[in-house]
Amino acid sequence: MRLLLYIMFIFLATPAFADNDRLVKIDTRQDVTVSFYYMKREGAKASVVLLPGGSGGIGMKNGIPTSNNFLVRSRELFAGNGFNVAVVGKPSDKDDLDGSFRTGPEHIEDLRRVLAYLKKDADVPVWVVGTSMGTISAAALAAVAGKEELSGIVLTSSVTEKKTGAVPGQKLELIRLPVMVVHHELDECKICVPADVPQIIRGLKNAPIKKEVYVKGGGYPKGDPCQAQHWHGFIGLEKEVVNLVSAWIKQPEP
């Protein structure tokens, strides 16, 4: 009987818990809005902003994100680690977030408005986690954001070459926040080369804390090596990588 009551409690409680998750749309620049899927959790010690790769979309359908992007599909894992989660989509005036836009002032303004919303809604530290093309955005934002806006960033499957805004070519010396860099050692994406990752660490000359981590393992990669179902997207390693990142955000160390 006790087990049955417990199962009924979980069954009834889960939908109510999920009802708190919603798409938020905010004004950023003139006549421009940015939407993000917001998962606010009671007692959260920090908020994490997830910046997906590719064109920047999150695949909203029937009120939830459906993209297979590593960060989008792992959002519940971040929430489960005790964070408020904001999965950021594209601004209303852009269909494709290329490297030029991701490093430009309009995109940075959009993201700073998201940070401000989260700070006002929950007065806890805000961290940004980017993956693939999202690392271009995260690094560009961290170079200009103040410590009162942003507590640090995590770069996963970083873009290292052949793209405008590739992370090693940015002004990384301007970043004065903790930075974690996570890469799969078998990443076969030609613009996200594992051997190039040390260039990022060397460029972070003024980051108070920086951490370089390579992971291995996972399972059953398939399709384009630059897409989410391959090593590039930490396929089969989602929980391990999110737990690794979450532990570091809670206690950053070299």
C-alpha positions in Angstrom: 0.0 0.0 0.0 2.8 2.4 0.9 4.5 1.7 -2.4 1.3 2.3 -4.3 0.7 5.6 -2.6 4.3 6.7 -3.4 3.8 5.8 -7.1 0.5 7.7 -7.2 2.2 10.7 -5.6 5.0 10.8 -8.2 2.4 10.3 -11.0 0.3 13.2 -9.7 3.2 15.5 -8.8 5.2 15.3 -12.0 2.7 17.1 -14.3 2.3 19.9 -11.8 6.1 20.3 -11.6 6.3 20.4 -15.4 3.5 23.0 -15.6 6.0 25.6 -14.2 8.1 25.2 -17.3 7.2 27.7 -20.0 8.3 29.7 -23.0 9.2 33.3 -22.0 9.4 36.1 -24.6 11.2 39.3 -23.8 11.8 42.5 -25.7 15.5 43.1 -26.4 16.4 45.5 -29.2 13.8 47.8 -30.9 11.1 45.7 -32.5 12.9 42.5 -31.6 12.1 39.8 -29.1 14.0 36.7 -27.8 12.3 33.6 -26.5 13.7 31.1 -24.1 12.3 28.0 -22.5 12.4 28.7 -18.8 12.5 25.9 -16.1 12.5 27.6 -12.7 13.2 25.3 -9.8 12.5 26.0 -6.1 15.6 26.4 -4.1 17.9 26.7 -7.1 21.4 28.0 -6.2 22.1 29.2 -9.7 20.6 29.8 -13.1 22.1 28.3 -16.3 21.6 29.7 -19.7 21.9 27.1 -22.4 23.0 28.3 -25.9 22.6 25.6 -28.5 24.6 25.3 -31.7 23.7 25.2 -35.4 21.4 28.0 -36.4 20.4 28.6 -32.8 16.9 27.2 -32.8 15.4 25.0 -30.1 12.6 23.4 -32.1 9.6 24.5 -30.1 6.6 22.2 -30.8 3.4 21.9 -28.7 5.0 24.1 -26.0 8.3 22.3 -25.5 11.7 22.3 -27.2 12.2 19.3 -29.4 15.7 19.9 -30.8 18.2 17.0 -30.5 20.9 19.5 -29.7 23.0 18.3 -26.8 22.0 21.1 -24.5 18.4 21.2 -25.5 17.9 17.5 -24.9 19.8 17.6 -21.7 17.9 20.5 -20.1 16.1 18.2 -17.6 19.5 16.9 -16.4 20.6 20.5 -15.6 17.3 21.2 -13.8 17.8 17.9 -11.9 21.1 19.2 -10.7 19.4 22.1 -8.9 19.5 24.9 -11.4 17.0 27.2 -13.0 17.4 26.6 -16.7 16.9 28.9 -19.7 17.2 27.4 -23.1 17.6 30.3 -25.5 16.3 30.4 -29.0 16.7 32.7 -31.9 15.8 36.4 -31.9 12.7 37.3 -33.9 14.8 39.1 -36.6 17.2 36.2 -37.4 16.7 32.8 -39.0 20.3 31.7 -38.7 22.8 32.7 -36.0 26.1 32.6 -37.9 29.5 33.5 -36.4 29.3 37.1 -37.4 26.0 37.7 -35.7 27.0 35.7 -32.6 30.0 37.9 -32.0 28.2 41.1 -32.9 26.6 43.8 -30.6 23.0 42.9 -31.4 23.4 39.3 -30.2 25.3 40.4 -27.1 22.5 42.8 -26.3 19.9 40.1 -26.6 21.8 37.8 -24.3 22.4 40.5 -21.7 18.7 41.1 -21.6 18.2 37.4 -20.9 20.7 37.6 -18.1 19.0 40.6 -16.6 15.6 38.9 -16.7 17.0 35.9 -14.9 18.8 38.0 -12.3 15.6 39.9 -11.6 13.4 36.8 -11.4 15.7 34.8 -9.2 18.5 36.5 -7.4 21.1 33.8 -7.8 24.3 33.5 -9.9 23.9 33.1 -13.6 26.1 30.9 -15.7 26.2 30.4 -19.5 26.8 27.0 -21.1 27.3 27.0 -24.9 27.8 24.1 -27.2 29.3 24.0 -30.8 28.3 27.3 -32.4 26.9 28.3 -29.0 30.4 28.5 -27.7 31.0 31.5 -30.0 28.2 33.3 -28.4 29.2 32.3 -24.8 32.8 33.5 -25.3 31.8 36.8 -27.0 29.3 37.5 -24.1 31.9 36.7 -21.4 34.3 39.1 -22.9 32.0 42.1 -22.2 29.7 41.0 -19.4 30.4 42.2 -15.9 30.7 39.9 -12.8 27.4 41.3 -11.6 25.7 40.0 -14.7 27.5 36.7 -15.3 29.4 34.3 -12.9 31.2 32.2 -15.5 30.9 30.2 -18.7 31.2 26.6 -19.9 32.2 25.8 -23.5 31.3 22.3 -24.8 32.4 21.1 -28.2 34.0 24.5 -28.9 34.3 25.8 -32.4 38.1 26.1 -32.9 38.6 27.0 -36.6 37.2 27.7 -40.1 34.3 29.8 -38.8 33.9 33.5 -38.1 34.1 33.9 -34.3 35.9 30.6 -33.7 36.7 30.7 -30.0 40.6 30.7 -30.1 40.4 33.8 -32.4 38.3 35.9 -30.0 39.6 38.3 -27.5 39.8 35.8 -24.8 42.1 37.9 -22.7 39.1 40.1 -22.0 37.3 37.3 -20.1 37.8 37.7 -16.4 35.4 35.0 -15.3 35.8 31.3 -14.6 35.8 29.2 -17.7 35.4 25.5 -18.2 36.1 23.9 -21.6 34.8 20.4 -22.2 35.4 18.4 -25.4 35.0 14.8 -26.5 38.4 13.4 -27.4 36.9 11.7 -30.5 35.0 14.7 -31.8 35.3 14.4 -35.6 33.7 17.7 -36.5 36.2 19.6 -38.7 35.5 23.0 -37.1 35.7 21.7 -33.5 39.1 19.9 -33.4 40.1 18.5 -30.0 43.8 19.2 -30.7 43.0 22.9 -31.0 41.3 23.2 -27.6 44.6 24.1 -25.7 44.6 27.3 -27.7 41.5 28.4 -25.9 43.1 27.7 -22.5 46.2 29.7 -23.5 44.1 32.6 -24.6 42.3 32.9 -21.3 45.1 34.8 -19.7 43.0 36.7 -17.3 40.3 34.1 -16.4 40.7 33.6 -12.6 39.8 29.9 -12.9 40.1 27.8 -16.1 39.5 24.1 -16.5 40.2 21.9 -19.5 38.4 18.5 -19.6 38.3 15.8 -22.3 35.8 13.0 -22.1 35.6 9.7 -23.8 33.1 6.9 -24.2 29.4 7.2 -24.9 27.7 5.1 -27.5 26.4 4.5 -31.0 27.4 7.8 -32.8 25.6 8.2 -36.1 25.1 10.7 -38.9 27.0 13.9 -39.5 30.0 14.1 -37.2 29.1 17.8 -36.6 25.6 17.0 -35.5 24.1 16.1 -32.1 23.9 12.4 -32.5 27.7 12.0 -32.8 30.6 12.3 -30.4 30.3 16.1 -31.0 27.0 16.0 -29.2 28.2 13.7 -26.4 25.9 11.0 -27.5 25.4 8.4 -24.7 27.4 10.7 -22.3 24.7 13.3 -21.6 24.3 12.5 -17.9 28.0 12.2 -17.2 28.8 15.5 -19.0 26.0 17.4 -17.4 26.9 16.1 -14.0 30.6 17.1 -14.6 29.6 20.6 -15.7 27.1 21.0 -12.9 29.6 20.0 -10.2 32.1 22.5 -11.5 29.6 25.4 -11.7 28.7 24.7 -8.0 32.4 24.7 -7.1 34.7 26.0 -9.8 38.3 24.9 -9.5 41.3 24.6 -11.9 
